[in-house]
Amino acid sequence: MAYNKWSISGASNVYGVIGDPIDHSLSPAIQNTAFRVSRIDAIYVPFSVRKRYLKQAINGLRALGVKGFNVTAPHKIDVIQHLDKLEPSAEEIGSVNTVLSRNGILCGHNTDGLGALKTLEEAEAPLNGRCLLLIGAGGAAQAIAHSLASRVGAIRIVNRTLARAKQLEHRLLKKYEIDIETGGLSSRSLKNFFEEADIVVNASSMSPGSDSDLALRQDWFHPNQFVLDIVYKPVETRLLKVARTAGATTIGGLNMLVHQGACSFELWTSRKAPIDAMRNAIQLESLA
């Protein structure tokens, strides 16, 4: 990991990320590079936190004076009950991936949705009035759905647990007037949704296309589609490989990781994130 050894002292600010597992996270490479390039005296550390110890971990981070931290699976929803307050959009989404600490007060934010939006805009994906197929209904999926709902014309949601997809549908319809349908993982539902979609976003850890999850077919995709997979290991998932072979424009998860990480950095530091340096760092780390 690229820690800022040149500046670490008792005066250094500490940031981090909690999750389980956490050893795969590339966020330390991104954030430590950003701190170093911006000459901020800080370090970013990964913390492995089991679900049963979440409350104790949050209290420990507060007690240690950690200035902020990211939250990844499986804690994005459960962490809310241990925070002092939520930024309005995070409260609306019901999921937190970034926590800001000020004088011991922990405030939950969510940068997943904005990160996905910036990633799609960078790829020049047309959004207005288009049909979005969202795979997953967990914390990241909820954030992405809320961020894109005001831009796209229709949303289709598929999830392993249909009831959870229905819950997300209900939350969206409370705020947005939008055409929404949900479905399970049957081949018929998937075929129809994939063929209809202009934009496909995998916001699930299901590794779409594996034998145990989504059995994708190349003829479900078409060249005018944009396909984003927020999973970044491997760099090209099977979903992206199948979509690329069909001629669709594919976007890997490293792009979103950089953008949502940049949003977190700017929230913590009130400084503009060095996007290019962060992107270079993550590319080097992913090849290591």
VENZI-V535044 format. One record per pair of residues at least 24 apart in sequence whose C-alpha atoms are under 7 Angstrom apart, sorted by the first residue. I is the first residue (numbers start at 0). J is the second residue. D is the distance in Angstrom with one decimal. If there is no record, write none. Layout:
# VENZI-V535044
i | j | d
I | J | D
I | J | D
This chain:
# VENZI-V535044
i | j | d
0 | 27 | 6.7
0 | 28 | 6.0
1 | 28 | 5.5
1 | 31 | 6.2
2 | 31 | 5.7
2 | 42 | 6.4
3 | 31 | 6.3
3 | 35 | 6.2
3 | 42 | 6.1
6 | 40 | 5.7
7 | 40 | 6.9
7 | 41 | 6.9
11 | 40 | 5.2
11 | 41 | 4.9
12 | 40 | 6.4
12 | 41 | 4.5
12 | 42 | 6.4
12 | 66 | 6.5
13 | 41 | 5.7
13 | 42 | 5.2
13 | 43 | 6.0
13 | 65 | 5.1
13 | 66 | 5.9
14 | 42 | 6.1
14 | 43 | 4.5
14 | 44 | 6.3
14 | 65 | 5.7
14 | 66 | 5.7
14 | 67 | 5.0
14 | 68 | 5.3
15 | 43 | 4.7
15 | 44 | 4.4
15 | 45 | 5.4
15 | 46 | 6.9
15 | 67 | 6.8
15 | 68 | 4.5
15 | 69 | 6.2
16 | 44 | 6.5
16 | 45 | 4.9
16 | 46 | 5.9
16 | 68 | 5.1
16 | 69 | 4.4
16 | 70 | 5.6
17 | 45 | 6.2
17 | 46 | 4.9
17 | 47 | 5.8
17 | 48 | 6.0
17 | 69 | 6.4
17 | 70 | 5.2
17 | 71 | 6.2
18 | 46 | 6.8
18 | 47 | 5.5
18 | 48 | 5.5
18 | 70 | 6.3
18 | 71 | 5.0
18 | 72 | 5.5
18 | 73 | 6.4
18 | 74 | 6.5
19 | 47 | 5.6
19 | 48 | 5.7
19 | 49 | 6.0
19 | 72 | 6.5
19 | 73 | 6.5
20 | 47 | 6.4
21 | 45 | 6.7
21 | 46 | 6.9
21 | 47 | 5.6
25 | 281 | 6.6
28 | 280 | 6.2
28 | 281 | 6.3
28 | 284 | 7.0
29 | 277 | 5.0
29 | 280 | 6.1
29 | 281 | 6.0
32 | 276 | 6.9
32 | 277 | 6.2
32 | 280 | 6.7
33 | 272 | 6.8
33 | 273 | 6.0
33 | 276 | 7.0
33 | 277 | 6.1
54 | 81 | 6.3
57 | 81 | 6.9
61 | 103 | 5.9
64 | 103 | 7.0
66 | 99 | 6.5
66 | 100 | 5.0
67 | 98 | 5.3
67 | 99 | 4.5
67 | 100 | 5.3
67 | 267 | 6.6
68 | 97 | 5.9
68 | 98 | 5.3
68 | 99 | 6.9
69 | 96 | 5.3
69 | 97 | 4.4
69 | 98 | 6.2
70 | 95 | 6.8
70 | 96 | 4.4
70 | 97 | 5.9
71 | 96 | 6.2
75 | 138 | 5.8
76 | 138 | 6.3
82 | 106 | 6.3
82 | 107 | 6.8
92 | 141 | 6.0
92 | 142 | 5.7
92 | 145 | 6.8
94 | 138 | 5.1
97 | 263 | 6.3
99 | 267 | 6.4
110 | 259 | 5.3
110 | 262 | 6.1
110 | 263 | 6.6
111 | 139 | 6.0
111 | 142 | 5.9
111 | 143 | 6.4
111 | 259 | 5.6
112 | 142 | 4.6
112 | 143 | 4.0
112 | 146 | 5.1
113 | 146 | 6.4
113 | 259 | 6.8
114 | 255 | 5.5
114 | 258 | 4.7
114 | 259 | 4.1
115 | 143 | 6.4
115 | 255 | 5.6
116 | 146 | 6.9
116 | 147 | 6.9
117 | 258 | 6.7
118 | 254 | 6.2
118 | 255 | 5.6
118 | 258 | 6.7
124 | 225 | 6.4
126 | 150 | 6.0
126 | 151 | 5.3
127 | 151 | 4.9
127 | 152 | 6.6
128 | 152 | 3.8
129 | 153 | 6.5
129 | 197 | 6.0
130 | 154 | 5.8
130 | 196 | 5.0
130 | 197 | 5.2
130 | 198 | 6.4
131 | 155 | 6.1
131 | 196 | 5.6
131 | 197 | 6.2
131 | 198 | 4.8
131 | 199 | 5.9
132 | 156 | 6.0
132 | 192 | 6.6
132 | 193 | 6.9
132 | 196 | 5.6
132 | 198 | 6.2
132 | 199 | 4.7
132 | 200 | 6.2
133 | 157 | 6.5
133 | 199 | 6.1
133 | 200 | 5.0
133 | 201 | 6.0
133 | 202 | 6.9
134 | 158 | 6.1
134 | 200 | 6.2
134 | 201 | 4.7
134 | 202 | 5.6
134 | 203 | 6.1
135 | 201 | 6.7
135 | 202 | 5.3
135 | 203 | 4.6
136 | 163 | 6.2
136 | 164 | 5.4
136 | 167 | 6.6
139 | 202 | 6.0
140 | 202 | 5.1
141 | 167 | 6.7
145 | 171 | 6.9
148 | 175 | 6.9
149 | 175 | 6.9
152 | 177 | 6.4
152 | 178 | 6.8
153 | 177 | 5.9
153 | 178 | 4.6
153 | 179 | 5.8
154 | 178 | 6.3
154 | 179 | 4.9
154 | 180 | 6.6
155 | 179 | 5.7
155 | 180 | 4.9
155 | 181 | 5.7
155 | 192 | 6.6
156 | 180 | 6.4
156 | 181 | 4.6
156 | 182 | 6.3
157 | 181 | 5.7
157 | 182 | 4.8
157 | 183 | 5.4
157 | 184 | 6.6
158 | 182 | 6.9
158 | 183 | 5.6
158 | 184 | 6.7
159 | 183 | 6.1
159 | 184 | 6.3
184 | 213 | 6.8
190 | 219 | 6.0
193 | 219 | 5.7
193 | 220 | 6.6
194 | 219 | 5.2
194 | 220 | 6.2
197 | 223 | 6.9
197 | 224 | 4.9
197 | 225 | 6.5
198 | 224 | 5.6
198 | 225 | 4.9
198 | 226 | 5.9
199 | 225 | 6.3
199 | 226 | 4.7
199 | 227 | 6.1
200 | 226 | 5.9
200 | 227 | 4.8
200 | 228 | 5.7
201 | 227 | 6.3
201 | 228 | 4.7
201 | 229 | 6.1
202 | 228 | 6.8
202 | 229 | 5.8
204 | 230 | 6.8
207 | 237 | 6.7
207 | 238 | 5.6
208 | 237 | 5.8
208 | 238 | 5.9
217 | 241 | 5.7
217 | 242 | 6.7
217 | 245 | 5.8
220 | 245 | 5.9
220 | 247 | 6.8
221 | 245 | 6.0
221 | 246 | 6.2
221 | 247 | 5.7
222 | 246 | 4.4
222 | 247 | 4.2
223 | 247 | 6.0
224 | 248 | 6.2
225 | 249 | 5.9
226 | 250 | 6.0
227 | 251 | 6.1
228 | 252 | 5.3
229 | 255 | 6.5
